[in-house]
């Protein structure tokens, strides 16, 4: 089992992994991280930390968020989770789908305010 397979396996079992100050931290159901899995995590420590760093955008190989790339200014890019939700919500693929995002805004002001002004 390689590092990515280990991370995928743990995620499938409900374990959340993250890197914190050069250490691998985790939270999940009791008993999922047994001695064998702990040993796998230790064995693949550096690879797991690198993968977690790339996933959260902080590790080596993660793109520099402040770096401009004019050549790719009009290139396609992945949607954020919110953008994906809006896109899928507009389809009829889901029971409550078929609607666009909308927002309401209520304003109130003192009665002494001159509306014409």
N, CA, C and O atoms as a GROMACS GRO file, in nm:
protein
  468
    1UNK      N    1   0.086  -0.118   0.000
    1UNK     CA    2   0.000   0.000   0.000
    1UNK      C    3   0.090   0.124   0.000
    1UNK      O    4   0.179   0.137   0.085
    2UNK      N    5   0.067   0.213  -0.097
    2UNK     CA    6   0.146   0.337  -0.100
    2UNK      C    7   0.078   0.445  -0.015
    2UNK      O    8  -0.030   0.423   0.040
    3UNK      N    9   0.141   0.560  -0.006
    3UNK     CA   10   0.091   0.667   0.082
    3UNK      C   11  -0.047   0.715   0.039
    3UNK      O   12  -0.134   0.735   0.124
    4UNK      N   13  -0.069   0.734  -0.090
    4UNK     CA   14  -0.200   0.783  -0.137
    4UNK      C   15  -0.308   0.680  -0.109
    4UNK      O   16  -0.419   0.716  -0.068
    5UNK      N   17  -0.278   0.552  -0.131
    5UNK     CA   18  -0.376   0.447  -0.102
    5UNK      C   19  -0.408   0.443   0.047
    5UNK      O   20  -0.523   0.423   0.086
    6UNK      N   21  -0.307   0.463   0.130
    6UNK     CA   22  -0.328   0.467   0.275
    6UNK      C   23  -0.421   0.582   0.314
    6UNK      O   24  -0.514   0.563   0.392
    7UNK      N   25  -0.396   0.700   0.259
    7UNK     CA   26  -0.481   0.816   0.288
    7UNK      C   27  -0.623   0.789   0.240
    7UNK      O   28  -0.719   0.818   0.312
    8UNK      N   29  -0.638   0.735   0.119
    8UNK     CA   30  -0.771   0.705   0.065
    8UNK      C   31  -0.844   0.603   0.152
    8UNK      O   32  -0.963   0.617   0.180
    9UNK      N   33  -0.772   0.500   0.196
    9UNK     CA   34  -0.831   0.397   0.281
    9UNK      C   35  -0.879   0.457   0.413
    9UNK      O   36  -0.991   0.428   0.457
   10UNK      N   37  -0.796   0.539   0.474
   10UNK     CA   38  -0.836   0.600   0.601
   10UNK      C   39  -0.952   0.696   0.583
   10UNK      O   40  -1.043   0.700   0.666
   11UNK      N   41  -0.952   0.774   0.474
   11UNK     CA   42  -1.065   0.863   0.446
   11UNK      C   43  -1.194   0.784   0.430
   11UNK      O   44  -1.299   0.824   0.480
   12UNK      N   45  -1.186   0.671   0.359
   12UNK     CA   46  -1.304   0.587   0.338
   12UNK      C   47  -1.357   0.531   0.469
   12UNK      O   48  -1.476   0.501   0.481
   13UNK      N   49  -1.270   0.516   0.567
   13UNK     CA   50  -1.310   0.464   0.699
   13UNK      C   51  -1.349   0.575   0.796
   13UNK      O   52  -1.372   0.550   0.914
   14UNK      N   53  -1.356   0.699   0.745
   14UNK     CA   54  -1.402   0.811   0.828
   14UNK      C   55  -1.293   0.882   0.906
   14UNK      O   56  -1.322   0.958   0.998
   15UNK      N   57  -1.167   0.857   0.870
   15UNK     CA   58  -1.055   0.922   0.939
   15UNK      C   59  -1.014   1.046   0.861
   15UNK      O   60  -0.990   1.039   0.741
   16UNK      N   61  -1.004   1.157   0.930
   16UNK     CA   62  -0.957   1.283   0.869
   16UNK      C   63  -0.812   1.302   0.908
   16UNK      O   64  -0.779   1.303   1.026
   17UNK      N   65  -0.725   1.319   0.808
   17UNK     CA   66  -0.583   1.341   0.831
   17UNK      C   67  -0.548   1.485   0.797
   17UNK      O   68  -0.605   1.543   0.705
   18UNK      N   69  -0.454   1.543   0.872
   18UNK     CA   70  -0.402   1.674   0.837
   18UNK      C   71  -0.260   1.686   0.890
   18UNK      O   72  -0.219   1.614   0.981
   19UNK      N   73  -0.186   1.779   0.831
   19UNK     CA   74  -0.048   1.804   0.874
   19UNK      C   75  -0.048   1.926   0.964
   19UNK      O   76  -0.113   2.026   0.936
   20UNK      N   77   0.027   1.917   1.073
   20UNK     CA   78   0.036   2.029   1.167
   20UNK      C   79   0.177   2.033   1.224
   20UNK      O   80   0.219   1.943   1.296
   21UNK      N   81   0.249   2.140   1.190
   21UNK     CA   82   0.386   2.159   1.239
   21UNK      C   83   0.475   2.038   1.212
   21UNK      O   84   0.551   1.995   1.299
   22UNK      N   85   0.464   1.984   1.091
   22UNK     CA   86   0.549   1.872   1.051
   22UNK      C   87   0.507   1.737   1.107
   22UNK      O   88   0.580   1.640   1.095
   23UNK      N   89   0.390   1.731   1.167
   23UNK     CA   90   0.339   1.605   1.222
   23UNK      C   91   0.208   1.569   1.155
   23UNK      O   92   0.134   1.656   1.109
   24UNK      N   93   0.180   1.440   1.149
   24UNK     CA   94   0.054   1.392   1.094
   24UNK      C   95  -0.045   1.382   1.210
   24UNK      O   96  -0.019   1.314   1.309
   25UNK      N   97  -0.156   1.450   1.197
   25UNK     CA   98  -0.262   1.447   1.297
   25UNK      C   99  -0.382   1.377   1.235
   25UNK      O  100  -0.398   1.378   1.113
   26UNK      N  101  -0.465   1.317   1.317
   26UNK     CA  102  -0.584   1.251   1.263
   26UNK      C  103  -0.696   1.252   1.365
   26UNK      O  104  -0.674   1.266   1.486
   27UNK      N  105  -0.816   1.238   1.314
   27UNK     CA  106  -0.936   1.226   1.397
   27UNK      C  107  -1.030   1.132   1.323
   27UNK      O  108  -1.051   1.145   1.203
   28UNK      N  109  -1.086   1.038   1.396
   28UNK     CA  110  -1.178   0.944   1.332
   28UNK      C  111  -1.239   0.850   1.434
   28UNK      O  112  -1.217   0.864   1.554
   29UNK      N  113  -1.316   0.755   1.385
   29UNK     CA  114  -1.380   0.660   1.474
   29UNK      C  115  -1.278   0.579   1.554
   29UNK      O  116  -1.171   0.544   1.503
   30UNK      N  117  -1.311   0.550   1.676
   30UNK     CA  118  -1.222   0.474   1.764
   30UNK      C  119  -1.196   0.335   1.704
   30UNK      O  120  -1.288   0.269   1.656
   31UNK      N  121  -1.071   0.294   1.708
   31UNK     CA  122  -1.034   0.160   1.663
   31UNK      C  123  -0.994   0.148   1.518
   31UNK      O  124  -0.940   0.045   1.477
   32UNK      N  125  -1.019   0.251   1.438
   32UNK     CA  126  -0.983   0.244   1.296
   32UNK      C  127  -0.832   0.247   1.280
   32UNK      O  128  -0.777   0.173   1.198
   33UNK      N  129  -0.765   0.331   1.357
   33UNK     CA  130  -0.618   0.340   1.350
   33UNK      C  131  -0.562   0.234   1.445
   33UNK      O  132  -0.535   0.261   1.562
   34UNK      N  133  -0.544   0.113   1.392
   34UNK     CA  134  -0.486   0.006   1.472
   34UNK      C  135  -0.333   0.009   1.459
   34UNK      O  136  -0.278   0.096   1.391
   35UNK      N  137  -0.266  -0.085   1.523
   35UNK     CA  138  -0.119  -0.087   1.521
   35UNK      C  139  -0.064  -0.100   1.379
   35UNK      O  140   0.037  -0.038   1.346
   36UNK      N  141  -0.129  -0.183   1.296
   36UNK     CA  142  -0.081  -0.200   1.158
   36UNK      C  143  -0.090  -0.069   1.079
   36UNK      O  144   0.002  -0.034   1.006
   37UNK      N  145  -0.200   0.002   1.095
   37UNK     CA  146  -0.215   0.129   1.022
   37UNK      C  147  -0.120   0.236   1.078
   37UNK      O  148  -0.068   0.317   1.002
   38UNK      N  149  -0.099   0.235   1.207
   38UNK     CA  150  -0.001   0.329   1.266
   38UNK      C  151   0.138   0.304   1.206
   38UNK      O  152   0.210   0.399   1.174
   39UNK      N  153   0.174   0.178   1.190
   39UNK     CA  154   0.304   0.145   1.133
   39UNK      C  155   0.310   0.188   0.987
   39UNK      O  156   0.414   0.238   0.943
   40UNK      N  157   0.202   0.171   0.912
   40UNK     CA  158   0.199   0.217   0.772
   40UNK      C  159   0.215   0.369   0.766
   40UNK      O  160   0.287   0.421   0.680
   41UNK      N  161   0.148   0.439   0.856
   41UNK     CA  162   0.161   0.586   0.859
   41UNK      C  163   0.305   0.624   0.890
   41UNK      O  164   0.360   0.715   0.827
   42UNK      N  165   0.367   0.557   0.987
   42UNK     CA  166   0.507   0.586   1.020
   42UNK      C  167   0.599   0.558   0.901
   42UNK      O  168   0.688   0.638   0.871
   43UNK      N  169   0.576   0.446   0.834
   43UNK     CA  170   0.661   0.406   0.722
   43UNK      C  171   0.651   0.506   0.607
   43UNK      O  172   0.750   0.532   0.538
   44UNK      N  173   0.532   0.561   0.584
   44UNK     CA  174   0.509   0.653   0.472
   44UNK      C  175   0.499   0.798   0.518
   44UNK      O  176   0.442   0.882   0.447
   45UNK      N  177   0.552   0.829   0.635
   45UNK     CA  178   0.536   0.961   0.696
   45UNK      C  179   0.566   1.076   0.602
   45UNK      O  180   0.483   1.165   0.584
   46UNK      N  181   0.685   1.077   0.541
   46UNK     CA  182   0.725   1.189   0.456
   46UNK      C  183   0.633   1.203   0.335
   46UNK      O  184   0.597   1.314   0.296
   47UNK      N  185   0.596   1.089   0.275
   47UNK     CA  186   0.507   1.093   0.159
   47UNK      C  187   0.368   1.143   0.199
   47UNK      O  188   0.308   1.224   0.128
   48UNK      N  189   0.318   1.096   0.313
   48UNK     CA  190   0.185   1.139   0.360
   48UNK      C  191   0.186   1.289   0.389
   48UNK      O  192   0.093   1.360   0.352
   49UNK      N  193   0.291   1.337   0.454
   49UNK     CA  194   0.301   1.481   0.481
   49UNK      C  195   0.304   1.562   0.352
   49UNK      O  196   0.242   1.667   0.343
   50UNK      N  197   0.377   1.513   0.251
   50UNK     CA  198   0.384   1.583   0.123
   50UNK      C  199   0.247   1.587   0.056
   50UNK      O  200   0.207   1.690   0.003
   51UNK      N  201   0.175   1.476   0.058
   51UNK     CA  202   0.042   1.470  -0.004
   51UNK      C  203  -0.054   1.562   0.070
   51UNK      O  204  -0.129   1.637   0.008
   52UNK      N  205  -0.053   1.556   0.203
   52UNK     CA  206  -0.142   1.643   0.281
   52UNK      C  207  -0.109   1.790   0.257
   52UNK      O  208  -0.200   1.873   0.250
   53UNK      N  209   0.019   1.822   0.245
   53UNK     CA  210   0.059   1.959   0.217
   53UNK      C  211   0.011   2.007   0.081
   53UNK      O  212  -0.030   2.122   0.066
   54UNK      N  213   0.016   1.918  -0.018
   54UNK     CA  214  -0.034   1.956  -0.152
   54UNK      C  215  -0.185   1.972  -0.149
   54UNK      O  216  -0.239   2.061  -0.214
   55UNK      N  217  -0.254   1.887  -0.073
   55UNK     CA  218  -0.400   1.894  -0.067
   55UNK      C  219  -0.448   2.023  -0.002
   55UNK      O  220  -0.546   2.082  -0.046
   56UNK      N  221  -0.379   2.067   0.102
   56UNK     CA  222  -0.424   2.190   0.168
   56UNK      C  223  -0.355   2.314   0.115
   56UNK      O  224  -0.379   2.425   0.162
   57UNK      N  225  -0.266   2.294   0.016
   57UNK     CA  226  -0.203   2.408  -0.050
   57UNK      C  227  -0.086   2.468   0.025
   57UNK      O  228  -0.045   2.580  -0.006
   58UNK      N  229  -0.031   2.395   0.123
   58UNK     CA  230   0.078   2.452   0.200
   58UNK      C  231   0.211   2.381   0.181
   58UNK      O  232   0.315   2.436   0.215
   59UNK      N  233   0.208   2.260   0.128
   59UNK     CA  234   0.331   2.181   0.120
   59UNK      C  235   0.409   2.203  -0.007
   59UNK      O  236   0.369   2.281  -0.094
   60UNK      N  237   0.524   2.132  -0.019
   60UNK     CA  238   0.604   2.142  -0.140
   60UNK      C  239   0.523   2.095  -0.260
   60UNK      O  240   0.450   1.996  -0.251
   61UNK      N  241   0.536   2.164  -0.369
   61UNK     CA  242   0.460   2.128  -0.488
   61UNK      C  243   0.326   2.198  -0.497
   61UNK      O  244   0.260   2.194  -0.602
   62UNK      N  245   0.284   2.263  -0.390
   62UNK     CA  246   0.159   2.339  -0.394
   62UNK      C  247   0.184   2.468  -0.469
   62UNK      O  248   0.290   2.529  -0.455
   63UNK      N  249   0.087   2.511  -0.549
   63UNK     CA  250   0.107   2.635  -0.623
   63UNK      C  251   0.117   2.755  -0.531
   63UNK      O  252   0.053   2.760  -0.426
   64UNK      N  253   0.197   2.851  -0.570
   64UNK     CA  254   0.208   2.976  -0.496
   64UNK      C  255   0.085   3.060  -0.527
   64UNK      O  256   0.069   3.103  -0.641
   65UNK      N  257  -0.002   3.085  -0.429
   65UNK     CA  258  -0.126   3.157  -0.458
   65UNK      C  259  -0.102   3.301  -0.503
   65UNK      O  260  -0.191   3.361  -0.563
   66UNK      N  261   0.016   3.356  -0.476
   66UNK     CA  262   0.044   3.493  -0.516
   66UNK      C  263   0.116   3.505  -0.649
   66UNK      O  264   0.143   3.615  -0.695
   67UNK      N  265   0.148   3.391  -0.710
   67UNK     CA  266   0.224   3.394  -0.836
   67UNK      C  267   0.130   3.415  -0.954
   67UNK      O  268   0.033   3.341  -0.971
   68UNK      N  269   0.159   3.515  -1.035
   68UNK     CA  270   0.080   3.541  -1.155
   68UNK      C  271   0.125   3.448  -1.266
   68UNK      O  272   0.243   3.414  -1.277
   69UNK      N  273   0.030   3.406  -1.348
   69UNK     CA  274   0.060   3.320  -1.463
   69UNK      C  275  -0.018   3.374  -1.582
   69UNK      O  276  -0.124   3.320  -1.616
   70UNK      N  277   0.032   3.480  -1.646
   70UNK     CA  278  -0.041   3.542  -1.756
   70UNK      C  279  -0.071   3.446  -1.870
   70UNK      O  280  -0.173   3.461  -1.938
   71UNK      N  281   0.015   3.348  -1.893
   71UNK     CA  282  -0.008   3.253  -2.003
   71UNK      C  283  -0.133   3.168  -1.978
   71UNK      O  284  -0.196   3.122  -2.073
   72UNK      N  285  -0.168   3.148  -1.853
   72UNK     CA  286  -0.284   3.065  -1.820
   72UNK      C  287  -0.403   3.149  -1.774
   72UNK      O  288  -0.495   3.097  -1.711
   73UNK      N  289  -0.402   3.277  -1.806
   73UNK     CA  290  -0.508   3.366  -1.758
   73UNK      C  291  -0.647   3.323  -1.802
   73UNK      O  292  -0.744   3.345  -1.730
   74UNK      N  293  -0.659   3.261  -1.919
   74UNK     CA  294  -0.790   3.222  -1.970
   74UNK      C  295  -0.805   3.071  -1.977
   74UNK      O  296  -0.897   3.020  -2.042
   75UNK      N  297  -0.718   3.000  -1.910
   75UNK     CA  298  -0.724   2.853  -1.909
   75UNK      C  299  -0.835   2.808  -1.814
   75UNK      O  300  -0.864   2.876  -1.716
   76UNK      N  301  -0.896   2.694  -1.843
   76UNK     CA  302  -0.999   2.641  -1.751
   76UNK      C  303  -0.937   2.607  -1.616
   76UNK      O  304  -0.818   2.575  -1.607
   77UNK      N  305  -1.017   2.612  -1.513
   77UNK     CA  306  -0.972   2.578  -1.379
   77UNK      C  307  -1.088   2.511  -1.307
   77UNK      O  308  -1.203   2.531  -1.344
   78UNK      N  309  -1.058   2.432  -1.205
   78UNK     CA  310  -1.166   2.361  -1.135
   78UNK      C  311  -1.255   2.458  -1.057
   78UNK      O  312  -1.209   2.560  -1.006
   79UNK      N  313  -1.382   2.423  -1.050
   79UNK     CA  314  -1.476   2.504  -0.972
   79UNK      C  315  -1.455   2.480  -0.824
   79UNK      O  316  -1.410   2.373  -0.783
   80UNK      N  317  -1.487   2.579  -0.744
   80UNK     CA  318  -1.486   2.560  -0.599
   80UNK      C  319  -1.607   2.477  -0.560
   80UNK      O  320  -1.695   2.453  -0.643
   81UNK      N  321  -1.611   2.432  -0.436
   81UNK     CA  322  -1.724   2.352  -0.390
   81UNK      C  323  -1.855   2.430  -0.400
   81UNK      O  324  -1.958   2.373  -0.438
   82UNK      N  325  -1.852   2.557  -0.368
   82UNK     CA  326  -1.974   2.639  -0.375
   82UNK      C  327  -2.018   2.657  -0.521
   82UNK      O  328  -2.137   2.647  -0.551
   83UNK      N  329  -1.923   2.682  -0.611
   83UNK     CA  330  -1.957   2.697  -0.752
   83UNK      C  331  -2.017   2.567  -0.807
   83UNK      O  332  -2.112   2.570  -0.885
   84UNK      N  333  -1.961   2.455  -0.767
   84UNK     CA  334  -2.013   2.326  -0.811
   84UNK      C  335  -2.155   2.306  -0.760
   84UNK      O  336  -2.241   2.257  -0.833
   85UNK      N  337  -2.180   2.343  -0.635
   85UNK     CA  338  -2.315   2.330  -0.579
   85UNK      C  339  -2.415   2.416  -0.656
   85UNK      O  340  -2.526   2.371  -0.684
   86UNK      N  341  -2.376   2.539  -0.690
   86UNK     CA  342  -2.466   2.624  -0.768
   86UNK      C  343  -2.492   2.563  -0.905
   86UNK      O  344  -2.606   2.562  -0.951
   87UNK      N  345  -2.389   2.512  -0.969
   87UNK     CA  346  -2.403   2.454  -1.102
   87UNK      C  347  -2.494   2.332  -1.099
   87UNK      O  348  -2.585   2.321  -1.182
   88UNK      N  349  -2.471   2.242  -1.005
   88UNK     CA  350  -2.552   2.121  -0.997
   88UNK      C  351  -2.694   2.152  -0.950
   88UNK      O  352  -2.789   2.084  -0.990
   89UNK      N  353  -2.710   2.252  -0.866
   89UNK     CA  354  -2.843   2.289  -0.817
   89UNK      C  355  -2.934   2.341  -0.925
   89UNK      O  356  -3.056   2.338  -0.910
   90UNK      N  357  -2.877   2.389  -1.034
   90UNK     CA  358  -2.959   2.442  -1.144
   90UNK      C  359  -3.014   2.332  -1.233
   90UNK      O  360  -3.104   2.358  -1.313
   91UNK      N  361  -2.963   2.210  -1.220
   91UNK     CA  362  -3.011   2.101  -1.305
   91UNK      C  363  -3.132   2.035  -1.240
   91UNK      O  364  -3.160   2.055  -1.122
   92UNK      N  365  -3.203   1.956  -1.318
   92UNK     CA  366  -3.317   1.881  -1.266
   92UNK      C  367  -3.275   1.742  -1.218
   92UNK      O  368  -3.359   1.655  -1.199
   93UNK      N  369  -3.145   1.721  -1.200
   93UNK     CA  370  -3.093   1.590  -1.159
   93UNK      C  371  -3.128   1.557  -1.014
   93UNK      O  372  -3.120   1.441  -0.974
   94UNK      N  373  -3.167   1.656  -0.936
   94UNK     CA  374  -3.197   1.636  -0.795
   94UNK      C  375  -3.341   1.678  -0.768
   94UNK      O  376  -3.394   1.766  -0.836
   95UNK      N  377  -3.406   1.616  -0.668
   95UNK     CA  378  -3.546   1.648  -0.641
   95UNK      C  379  -3.574   1.796  -0.618
   95UNK      O  380  -3.677   1.847  -0.663
   96UNK      N  381  -3.485   1.866  -0.552
   96UNK     CA  382  -3.508   2.008  -0.525
   96UNK      C  383  -3.424   2.095  -0.617
   96UNK      O  384  -3.403   2.213  -0.588
   97UNK      N  385  -3.377   2.040  -0.727
   97UNK     CA  386  -3.293   2.115  -0.820
   97UNK      C  387  -3.378   2.200  -0.914
   97UNK      O  388  -3.498   2.218  -0.892
   98UNK      N  389  -3.315   2.250  -1.018
   98UNK     CA  390  -3.384   2.328  -1.118
   98UNK      C  391  -3.401   2.474  -1.082
   98UNK      O  392  -3.478   2.545  -1.147
   99UNK      N  393  -3.332   2.520  -0.982
   99UNK     CA  394  -3.342   2.661  -0.945
   99UNK      C  395  -3.203   2.722  -0.938
   99UNK      O  396  -3.106   2.656  -0.902
  100UNK      N  397  -3.196   2.848  -0.972
  100UNK     CA  398  -3.069   2.919  -0.961
  100UNK      C  399  -3.055   2.973  -0.820
  100UNK      O  400  -3.152   2.977  -0.744
  101UNK      N  401  -2.939   3.013  -0.786
  101UNK     CA  402  -2.915   3.075  -0.655
  101UNK      C  403  -2.984   3.211  -0.652
  101UNK      O  404  -2.981   3.285  -0.750
  102UNK      N  405  -3.045   3.241  -0.541
  102UNK     CA  406  -3.105   3.374  -0.527
  102UNK      C  407  -3.074   3.425  -0.387
  102UNK      O  408  -3.045   3.348  -0.296
  103UNK      N  409  -3.082   3.552  -0.372
  103UNK     CA  410  -3.057   3.613  -0.242
  103UNK      C  411  -3.157   3.725  -0.221
  103UNK      O  412  -3.196   3.794  -0.315
  104UNK      N  413  -3.199   3.742  -0.099
  104UNK     CA  414  -3.290   3.850  -0.062
  104UNK      C  415  -3.216   3.947   0.028
  104UNK      O  416  -3.128   3.908   0.105
  105UNK      N  417  -3.254   4.071   0.017
  105UNK     CA  418  -3.193   4.173   0.101
  105UNK      C  419  -3.304   4.260   0.157
  105UNK      O  420  -3.383   4.318   0.082
  106UNK      N  421  -3.311   4.268   0.287
  106UNK     CA  422  -3.409   4.353   0.354
  106UNK      C  423  -3.336   4.473   0.411
  106UNK      O  424  -3.234   4.459   0.479
  107UNK      N  425  -3.387   4.590   0.383
  107UNK     CA  426  -3.329   4.713   0.435
  107UNK      C  427  -3.430   4.780   0.526
  107UNK      O  428  -3.551   4.778   0.500
  108UNK      N  429  -3.382   4.839   0.630
  108UNK     CA  430  -3.470   4.918   0.716
  108UNK      C  431  -3.396   5.045   0.753
  108UNK      O  432  -3.273   5.047   0.765
  109UNK      N  433  -3.472   5.150   0.771
  109UNK     CA  434  -3.414   5.278   0.809
  109UNK      C  435  -3.516   5.354   0.892
  109UNK      O  436  -3.635   5.321   0.889
  110UNK      N  437  -3.472   5.453   0.965
  110UNK     CA  438  -3.564   5.528   1.051
  110UNK      C  439  -3.674   5.595   0.967
  110UNK      O  440  -3.653   5.633   0.852
  111UNK      N  441  -3.791   5.608   1.027
  111UNK     CA  442  -3.905   5.669   0.957
  111UNK      C  443  -3.878   5.813   0.919
  111UNK      O  444  -3.940   5.865   0.826
  112UNK      N  445  -3.786   5.877   0.987
  112UNK     CA  446  -3.757   6.017   0.957
  112UNK      C  447  -3.669   6.034   0.833
  112UNK      O  448  -3.643   6.147   0.791
  113UNK      N  449  -3.624   5.924   0.773
  113UNK     CA  450  -3.538   5.932   0.654
  113UNK      C  451  -3.621   5.978   0.535
  113UNK      O  452  -3.732   5.930   0.514
  114UNK      N  453  -3.568   6.069   0.458
  114UNK     CA  454  -3.635   6.118   0.338
  114UNK      C  455  -3.602   6.024   0.222
  114UNK      O  456  -3.488   6.024   0.174
  115UNK      N  457  -3.700   5.943   0.174
  115UNK     CA  458  -3.671   5.845   0.068
  115UNK      C  459  -3.629   5.910  -0.064
  115UNK      O  460  -3.555   5.849  -0.142
  116UNK      N  461  -3.675   6.030  -0.090
  116UNK     CA  462  -3.639   6.097  -0.216
  116UNK      C  463  -3.494   6.140  -0.215
  116UNK      O  464  -3.432   6.154  -0.321
  117UNK      N  465  -3.440   6.161  -0.101
  117UNK     CA  466  -3.302   6.207  -0.088
  117UNK      C  467  -3.212   6.091  -0.109
  117UNK      O  468  -3.090   6.106  -0.103
   0.00000   0.00000   0.00000
